[in-house]
Amino acid sequence: MRNNIQFKTTDGTTLRGWHYLPDSSGKHPTIILAHGFSAVKEMYLDKYAEAFAKQGFASVVYDNRNFGASDGEPRQEIDPWLQVRDYSDAITFALSLEQTDAARIGVWGSSYSGAHVLVVGAIDRRVHCVVSQVPMVSGFQGFRRLVRADFIAPLQAQLHAERAHRAAGGPPPMLPVVAQDPTAPSALPTADSYKFFTETAASRAPSWRNEVTLRTIEYGFGYEPGAYIDLISPTPLLLIVAVKDHLTVSDLAIAAYERAHEPKRLVLLPGGHFDAYVDGFDQSFGAACDWFRTHLKQ
């Protein structure tokens, strides 16, 4: 069963999404799910939540602030720290629902939200289990992997000019999320990013928009969620890494996993960053479901 929901964050922003319930009655282990960089909930989060429900888990799924059905300004701007806080506000909302078992709360995130759940798992002890899928673990190092060296100085000049522009009251300058030409300006300059976002938006997520504010890039450049990974324990952590991932590169994620403490598990998917949602769904979901089942048991 899926119901539409909305809740307010601590700063008064209304977030909207879905509450999934299994067929059984009573209180259920509940998983909080939000999506990654610029993505909206229709980009396969419904598929995960439906599959979790069939296994006896409830889910709270929502669009990130400034995106999709949720409120928030500026539109299309990603502040990772606000999204981290929103995860905790989503937990508070879930705990207000009569169907939620407060002793069995899990968080699931993928890509950028896979980064967020590392932070949430470390600082919010209401979380009893963490699943982080293809996470971005270092804004600085990830940025250096994605952006050609000769593009960095011009981009930094744009960011400096953007600050002056917005301080003078100008509207937020925008940047495409993806571009068909990976050398053209975009936030995610990889061919598989363009394919996933454009095809998924056309087939199932018409609310997705191919733009983010330029300041989103500056926020991401200074975001270091991997610094929290050794603080998650004793909360159980599952890290799902795609070995052919060249967006949130696998070697950085695996190195971060080595710094985490037990209980933890590493699962390697054979494909690329976006395969976890479609071709590799059975493996990515199966690993997450097994982890939640083990650590959110009665």
N, C-alpha and C positions, 0 to 999 in steps of 0.2 A: 504494500500500500504506500502511495506517495501523496503527501500533502504539501501545498504551498506554504511557505513560512516567511516571516520577516522578523527581524529583531534589531534593536538599537545597540550600537557600540558605546563605550564609555564617553566618547566625544559627541554622541548624538547622531551619528550617521546611521541610516537605515540600510541594512544588508538583507537581500532577498535570496531565497533558494528553495530547497525541498527537504522534507523530513520523510525518510524511508523507514518502514517498519516491516518486520517479518510477519508471517501469518499467525504465529503464536501470540498469546496474550501475556500480560505481566510486564515486568521490567526487563530491559534488554541491554547487553553491552552495546555501547554506542560509539561510532567512529565519526570524527569530524574530517570533512574533505573540502579543500579549496584547490583551485587550479594554479597553474604556473604563469609565466610571463605573458601578460595580455590576454590569456585564454579565458573563455567563459565556460560555465558549467556544462553546457550542451556538448562540449568537446570531449565526450566519453566519460565524464564523471557519473552520468546517469547509469552507464554500463557497469561501472564498478559498484555503485550503490545498490543496483538491482541484484548483482551477483552476491554482494554481502548479505542482503536481505534473505536470499534463498538459503544462506548458511546460518541464519539466526541472529544477524547483527542489524541493529538500527543504524541509520546514518543521518547526519546533518550536513547537507551540501549547500554551498552558497557561492554567489559571485563575489569576487573581491570588490572592495570599495572602488568607485570611479569606473567600474566596468559592468557591462551586461545589464541585468535587472536591478543592480544595487545602486544606491545613491552615492554621492560624493563628488567633490570638486577639488582640483580641475579634472574634468573627464580625461580618461586615458593616461593618468599619471600613476606611476607605481612608486610608492615609498615603502621599501621592504619592512621597515620597523613598524609602520602603521599596520601593515598586513600581519605581522607577528602579533601585535596587540589584538587584532581582530580575531585571530585564532582563539586566543584566550577568552574573548567576549563570546565567541561561538560556543565554547565549552560552558560558560556561564548560562547561556541560553539553553543549551542541551540539558543542563542540570535542572532547569525549571520545568522540564517536560515530565509528566508523570510516567512515561514509558521508559525513562532513562535510568539505568543502574549506575549510581554515582561512583561505585567502586570499580567500574569496568569501562573506563573512558580511553579510547585510542585516538591517535591522530595519524592521518595519512596525507602525504604531500608528494608532488611530482615536479621535477625541474626546479623552478623558482620556489614553489611552495614546498618542494622537497628540502630546500634550504631552510625555509621557515620552521618546519616541524623539528629540525635539529635544535633550534633556539627555544622553541616552545617546550620541547621535551626536557630541556635543561633547566628552565626557569619556572615552569608551571607544574607543580607536583600533583595536581589533580589528574595529570596524564599518567596512565598506567601502562602504555605501550606505544611505540613509535615505529612507523613505517615511512622511510624516506626513499623515494624512487627517482633514479637518474638525477640526483641533486646537484645544484650549483653550490660548491663549498667555499669558493674564494672569488669575490668580485674582482680583486686586483689581478690575480693570476689568470682567471678566466677571461678577463678583458684583454690581457696581453696575448692570450692564445687566439682570440677571435679577430682582433684588429691588426691589420698590417702595420708594421713599425712606422712607415712613412705617412700613415693616416692619423697617427696618434696626436701629433702636434696640432694639425688643423682642427681635429675634433676638440681638443682642449681649448683652443681659441674660440670655437663656437660656444662651448659651455661657459666660458668667461663672459662672452658677449650676451649670452642668454640671461645671465644674472642681472646685468645692467638693464637689459630690455624689460624684464619683469619688474625690477625695482622701480622703473619709470612708469609702470602701469600698463605695459603692453601685454597682449595675450600670449599664452605659452606657445613657443615655437614647437612644431611637431616633427616627428621622424617616422618613416615607415617601420613597421615591425619587421617585415620581410620584403625582399625585392627579387625579381626573377634573375637579375644579374647580381651574383654575390659580391661583386666589387662595387656595386652602387651603394649609396648611403642607406643603411638599415640597422635596426637594433640587433637582429639575429641573422648575420650574413652567411648563411649556409644554404645549400640547395635543398636539403631535406626539410629545413624550416619552412622555406617557401612552399614546398609541395604539401606539407602537412597542414599548414594554416589555411592556404587558399582552398585546398580540396575539402577540408573538414568544414570550413565556413560555408562553402557552397552546398554541402550535402546535409549538414545538421546544425549549424550554428550561425544563422543569419545576423545575430546581434554582434558578432565579432567585427571589430574595426581594425583595419591595417594601419594603425598609428599609435604612437605613444608620445608623451611630451619629451622634449629633449632633456629636461631635468631628470627624467627617469634614468637616463644613462649615468648621470653624475651620482645619483643615489646608489645605483648598482655597483659602481666602481669602488665605493667605500664600504661595501657590505661584506662581512667576513663571517658567515654562519659556521664555517668549519671550526672556528675558534671555540665553539661551545660543545663540540662533539664529545670531549672527554668529561664533560660535566653532566651528561645525560644519565649515566649509571647512578643508581641501580635500576632505573627504568629500562626495560628491555628495548633494544634498538635493532631493527632490520634495515640494512642498506641494500637496495637493489640497483645494480650498476650495469649499464650496457657497454660491452667491451669495444664496440665500434662507434661509440659516442664521440663526436667531434664538436658538439655544442657545449655540453658540460662534461669535459673530457674525463675519461675513466680513470686515468692514472692519478689525478688529483683526488677523486672520490675514494679510490682504494687507499691512498696514502692517509686520508682523513680517517678512514675506517680503522687503520692500524693504531690510531691514537685513542680510539674509543675503548671503554672498559666493558667488561662483561656485566650482564648478559647481552650478547650481540651475535648477529649472524650476517654474513655477506652472501648475496646471491648474484651471480653473473649471468646476464642475458646475452645471447649471441649476436644480437643485432645492434642497430643504432638507437639514437635518442628517442625517436618517436615510435619505434616498433613495439614498445611496451603497451601502447594503447590498442593496437590492432593485431598485427601478426603474432606478436609475443604476449598477447593479453592472457592467455591461459597460464603461462608461466609466471608472469608478473602478479596476476591476481592470486594464483594458487599459492605463491610464496607468502604474499601478504595475509591471505586468509589463514594459512597454517600458523603464522606468527601470532595473529590476533587470537586465534582459537586456543593456542598454547598459553598465552599470557593474559587473556581476559576471560579465563575459565571461571566457573562458579567458585 
